[in-house]
């Protein structure tokens, strides 16, 4: 529950060329790491300079010296002189694993109910992972006020968008371009198998998930009416 803002980015393994043909590098990364490193460094530092010029940066403690223009410029020069190493890797064990991993950040709260061990009028005890000890779980007890403070740090501001799509996946173009990409990649035949299926059937067909079967007892649940239209 510590304050740890960060961004996860998923990139497509290819893209549409100017002639609307699909282009990728096969099994290799679509964009070389060295290229990503230089572009990311340039964009990041350019935005940092803009914020400094607009007086939107706040400096505290040992960072107060960077209020001075020349000291700040020395910092930028040293950053430009370094090799930035972005952490890029291929998806692990398929798309479903990626969705499950990122779902913890996008569709769950800061702490789950089962992690809260106990509470009283003054304190809250909950389970945390100790990454200094090989990720072992341990109990942490803090005051109720501190617990609420940490929890509220994870509440997004009003109208904050957690998931954003760009390029082929942006709302303006995805209805046309995604269909084109699927056809170019030979997905048309595969998608046609899903066209007349209901959502529970699609989940079972793709991922082996039986939504009408209870994982605890194996009993069958009621079947709601839900469909998902697919474009092909």
FENWOSUL-V738401 format. One record per residue. RES is the residue in one letter. D_LAST is the distance of its C-alpha to the last C-alpha in Angstrom with 1 decimal. Layout:
# FENWOSUL-V738401
RES:D_LAST, RES:D_LAST
This chain:
# FENWOSUL-V738401
X:42.7, X:44.1, X:42.8, X:40.4, X:37.8, X:35.3, X:31.7, X:29.0, X:26.5, X:23.4, X:22.5, X:19.5, X:20.7, X:19.8, X:18.6, X:17.8, X:20.9, X:22.3, X:20.9, X:17.3, X:17.5, X:16.9, X:20.4, X:21.8, X:25.1, X:24.0, X:25.8, X:27.9, X:27.4, X:25.4, X:28.3, X:31.9, X:33.8, X:36.7, X:34.7, X:33.1, X:36.7, X:38.2, X:35.6, X:35.6, X:39.4, X:39.6, X:37.2, X:38.9, X:42.4, X:41.7, X:40.5, X:43.5, X:45.9, X:44.4, X:44.9, X:48.5, X:49.3, X:48.0, X:50.2, X:47.3, X:48.2, X:50.6, X:52.9, X:54.9, X:57.4, X:57.5, X:54.8, X:57.0, X:58.3, X:55.0, X:56.0, X:58.1, X:56.3, X:57.8, X:57.1, X:53.5, X:53.2, X:54.7, X:52.0, X:49.3, X:51.0, X:51.2, X:47.5, X:46.6, X:48.8, X:47.0, X:44.1, X:41.3, X:39.3, X:35.9, X:34.8, X:31.5, X:30.1, X:27.0, X:25.1, X:27.2, X:26.0, X:22.2, X:20.1, X:21.3, X:24.9, X:24.1, X:22.6, X:25.7, X:28.1, X:26.9, X:26.5, X:30.3, X:30.7, X:28.1, X:28.3, X:31.8, X:35.3, X:38.1, X:39.8, X:38.7, X:41.1, X:41.8, X:43.1, X:45.8, X:48.9, X:51.4, X:52.7, X:56.0, X:57.4, X:57.4, X:55.0, X:51.6, X:51.1, X:47.6, X:46.1, X:45.1, X:44.2, X:47.1, X:45.5, X:49.0, X:49.5, X:46.5, X:44.3, X:46.6, X:46.3, X:49.4, X:50.6, X:51.2, X:53.3, X:53.4, X:54.6, X:52.6, X:52.7, X:51.4, X:48.6, X:47.5, X:47.7, X:45.5, X:43.0, X:42.8, X:42.1, X:38.7, X:37.9, X:35.6, X:37.1, X:36.0, X:32.6, X:32.0, X:28.4, X:28.0, X:24.5, X:23.6, X:20.6, X:21.1, X:19.6, X:15.8, X:15.8, X:18.0, X:17.1, X:17.7, X:15.2, X:12.6, X:10.1, X:10.2, X:11.4, X:9.4, X:6.2, X:9.0, X:10.5, X:8.0, X:8.0, X:11.7, X:12.3, X:11.0, X:8.5, X:6.0, X:8.7, X:9.4, X:6.3, X:6.7, X:10.2, X:9.6, X:7.9, X:11.6, X:13.4, X:15.6, X:16.1, X:19.2, X:17.6, X:14.9, X:17.8, X:19.9, X:17.3, X:16.6, X:20.0, X:22.4, X:23.2, X:24.6, X:24.8, X:27.1, X:29.7, X:32.4, X:32.9, X:36.6, X:37.6, X:34.8, X:34.9, X:32.0, X:31.0, X:30.0, X:26.4, X:25.1, X:22.5, X:19.4, X:15.7, X:12.8, X:9.9, X:6.4, X:3.8, X:0.0
